[in-house]
Amino acid sequence: MLDIKIEITKNPKVLPGADNPLKFGTIFTDHMFLMNYETGKGWYDPRVIPYQPLNLEPSAMVFHYGQEMFEGLKAYKTGDGRTLLFRPDKNIERANKTNRRICIPEIPEEDFLQAIKAVVKTDEAWVPTKEGTSLYIRPFIIATDPFLGVKPSERYLFIIILSPVGAYYPEGLNPVKIWIEDEYVRAVKGGIGEAKTGANYVASLKSQVKAHDEGYSQVLWLDGVHRKYIEEVGAMNIFFKINGTVITPELNGSILPGVTRDSVLVLCREWGLPTEERKISIDEVYEAAQNGTLEEVWGSGTAAVISPVGQLRWEDNIMQVQDGGIGPISQRLYDTITGIQLGNIEDTHGWIVEVN
């Protein structure tokens, strides 16, 4: 068990007002968690301190070789005042999988969870209560060795910051428009596509800008070899309901294993919906859109939870998903997952962890 020292700020910020839209990722709470690592010493000095700039050498390895990882999860406030986390064990498991892939020392799961709880508890007043809001939790690790040479760092800094947020997309739960990328690629099997590290996201920016310029919210990536199999959206996993069957791309080493993705699959199977994790080509999706069997499309992720898709663009082809509205499965998934997260629906899966 960590011996976490807590230093409370002497200059607390004003909490966001009830009318603040809480634009995603723009507001940060009063405190943050830090813990250091050094080879031969391990992880040490866990502490919660006032939110502040970091002091790093210009030669810190994270700036030059990109050795860093991050995670994202949320805390929710229930009607009776409790603060809940949704499946933090899965985020911690995925974090350590990323750590192994990019040679960052793992953090014991119980220590990771204790750190999350400590900083969230410290800033519990920042957990918003308005419908559709939550406290976004961003754990990340950076390599801090002052060294110009390609090798794993000997020193790291583990940080957790918090941000009260509203909807990830300006559309909220209204269906978004997705651009299917056919020029650039994000990741390939054997690379780091299944790791949650910044390099995967910077690789997506060129296409993201292009999509936004054309009026689309996100990019849907095709595989990097054949350029025809669906992979994932920039910030979400993707699902298609075709002729009654829910289909999502299989985890193949280049797709992030989403926590919400897993939750969607569990619920759909419980509801008796046929589900398939397999390769699905853009041609199959296009054909389904043409013959009317493409019934629903949605994305899943921590930030948006469930994001219905109303339109897909592939090359010069516009695929309208039914009437462009929210499908019944998308709506049911959103209502169920957020209901569990907020404590309004019974958690029969052991997904909820209370911060106390």
Stockholm file with secondary structure:
# STOCKHOLM 1.0

chainA/1-356         MLDIKIEITKNPKVLPGADNPLKFGTIFTDHMFLMNYETGKGWYDPRVIPYQPLNLEPSAMVFHYGQEMFEGLKAYKTGDGRTLLFRPDKNIERANKTNRRICIPEIPEEDFLQAIKAVVKTDEAWVPTKEGTSLYIRPFIIATDPFLGVKPSERYLFIIILSPVGAYYPEGLNPVKIWIEDEYVRAVKGGIGEAKTGANYVASLKSQVKAHDEGYSQVLWLDGVHRKYIEEVGAMNIFFKINGTVITPELNGSILPGVTRDSVLVLCREWGLPTEERKISIDEVYEAAQNGTLEEVWGSGTAAVISPVGQLRWEDNIMQVQDGGIGPISQRLYDTITGIQLGNIEDTHGWIVEVN
#=GR chainA/1-356 SS CCCCEECCCSSCCCCCCTTCCCCTTCCCCSEEEEEEEETTTEEEEEEEEECCCCCCCTTBHHHHHCCEEECCEEEEECTTSCEEEESHHHHHHHHHHHHHHTTCCCCCHHHHHHHHHHHHHHTGGGSCCSTTCEEEEEEEEEECCBCCSSSCCSEEEEEEEEEEECCSSTTTTSCEEEEEESSCCCCCTTTTTTSCCHHHHHTTHHHHHHHHHTTCSEEEEECTTTSCBEEEETTBEEEEEETTEEEECCCCSSSCCCHHHHHHHHHHHHTTCCEEESCCBHHHHHHHHHHTCEEEEEEEETTTEEEEEEEEEETTEEEECTTSSCCHHHHHHHHHHHHHHTTSSCCSSSCEEECC
#=GC SS_cons         CCCCEECCCSSCCCCCCTTCCCCTTCCCCSEEEEEEEETTTEEEEEEEEECCCCCCCTTBHHHHHCCEEECCEEEEECTTSCEEEESHHHHHHHHHHHHHHTTCCCCCHHHHHHHHHHHHHHTGGGSCCSTTCEEEEEEEEEECCBCCSSSCCSEEEEEEEEEEECCSSTTTTSCEEEEEESSCCCCCTTTTTTSCCHHHHHTTHHHHHHHHHTTCSEEEEECTTTSCBEEEETTBEEEEEETTEEEECCCCSSSCCCHHHHHHHHHHHHTTCCEEESCCBHHHHHHHHHHTCEEEEEEEETTTEEEEEEEEEETTEEEECTTSSCCHHHHHHHHHHHHHHTTSSCCSSSCEEECC
//
